Amino acid sequence: MFEPSAILAPIMVLVLWSFVMMFWMAATRLPAIPKLKLGRDAGQRTSELGKQMPPHIQWKADNYNHLMEQPTIFYATALVLAMLGAGEGFNLMLAWFYVGGRIAHSLVHATSNIVMARFALFLLTSIALLVMVIRACLIIF
């Protein structure tokens, strides 16, 4: 019988958080389109739509896009650690730190968008992810 690795939980929390950001993005962007009189074809090119949106609305979409970028490395690394039987202990703590930091990054990005706060969170979570990657590589190689 398959015994699920504990590191699968932070993976799924970040996946769920990505959906939260998607719904938040939709809940703010969709009502803005008619208010701004952008027309029915306003969303044909996402980049063009973003330029027409007020910044506080666009921030949610930008953050959702960020959640489709670097976290893919997290997912791959965490799954590798799970498959190696190394999804517990320090690796699990790093995974939870990464997920918590990415959620905090989202909240800063989607609300105040204080760039230095976002950067600090991005840097800290990137370091945690890099440590996870190195630890996985040390097991494999």
BAVO-773952 format. One line per field, with one value per residue (C-alpha): x, y, z. Coordinates in steps of 0.2 Angstrom, whole numbers, plus 5000, padded with zeros to 4 digits. Each point is the difference from the previous one (the first is absolute). Example, Ala and Ser with C-alpha at 12.3 -4.5 7.8 and 13.67 -1.06 7.14 Angstrom:
xx = (5062,5006) $
yy = (4978,5017) $
zz = (5039,4997) $
***
This chain:
xx = (5000,5006,5004,4999,5014,4997,5008,4985,4989,5010,4999,4981,4998,5010,4989,4985,5007,5002,4982,4996,5010,4992,4983,5005,5007,4984,4989,5010,5004,4983,4990,5013,4998,4983,5003,5015,4990,5014,4988,4996,5017,5010,5008,5006,5018,5004,5014,4989,4987,5012,5006,4982,4996,5003,5016,4991,4989,5014,5011,4989,5003,5018,5001,4990,5013,5014,4992,5002,5018,5013,4988,5001,5018,4993,4987,5014,5012,4987,4994,5018,5003,4984,5005,5017,4992,5007,4984,5001,5011,5010,4994,4982,5004,5007,4985,4988,5011,5000,4981,4997,5012,4992,4983,5007,5007,4983,4992,5013,4999,4981,4997,5014,5012,5015,5014,5014,4988,4996,5019,5004,4987,5005,5019,4996,4989,5012,5014,4989,4996,5018,5005,4986,5007,5018,4994,4991,5015,5011,4989,4999,5018) $
yy = (5000,5018,5010,5019,5011,5015,5011,4998,5011,5016,4996,4999,5015,5011,4992,5005,5017,5002,4998,5013,5012,4995,5003,5017,5005,4996,5008,5017,4999,4995,5014,5013,4996,5007,5014,5006,4997,4989,4990,4982,4996,5008,4984,4993,5004,5000,5012,5013,4998,5002,5017,5006,4994,5011,4994,4993,4989,4994,4995,4985,4994,5003,4990,4986,5000,4999,4985,4991,5004,4995,4989,4988,4997,4997,4988,4990,5000,4996,4985,4994,5001,4990,4987,4999,4997,5017,5010,5001,5010,5015,4998,5001,5015,5008,4996,5008,5015,5002,4998,5012,5012,4999,5003,5015,5006,4999,5010,5014,5000,4999,5014,5013,4994,5006,4995,4998,4990,4989,4998,4995,4987,4994,4999,4991,4987,4998,4996,4987,4992,5000,4991,4987,4998,4998,4987,4990,5000,4994,4985,4997,5003) $
zz = (5000,4996,5015,4995,5004,5011,4987,4989,5012,4996,4982,5001,5010,4987,4987,5009,5003,4982,4997,5014,4990,4984,5007,5008,4984,4991,5013,4998,4982,4992,5008,4996,4981,4997,5013,4990,4984,4992,4989,4997,4993,5013,5006,4984,5004,5018,4999,4992,5013,5014,4993,5000,5018,5016,5008,5016,4989,4989,5015,5003,4982,5001,5016,4993,4985,5013,5008,4983,4999,5014,5010,4986,5005,5018,4994,4991,5014,5014,4989,4998,5018,5003,4988,5008,5017,5006,5002,5019,5013,4994,4982,5006,5010,4985,4989,5013,5001,4981,4999,5014,4993,4983,5008,5009,4983,4992,5014,4999,4981,4998,5013,5003,4987,5011,4988,5013,5011,4985,4996,5018,5000,4982,5005,5016,4992,4985,5013,5008,4983,4995,5016,4997,4982,5006,5014,4986,4989,5014,5002,4981,4996) $
***
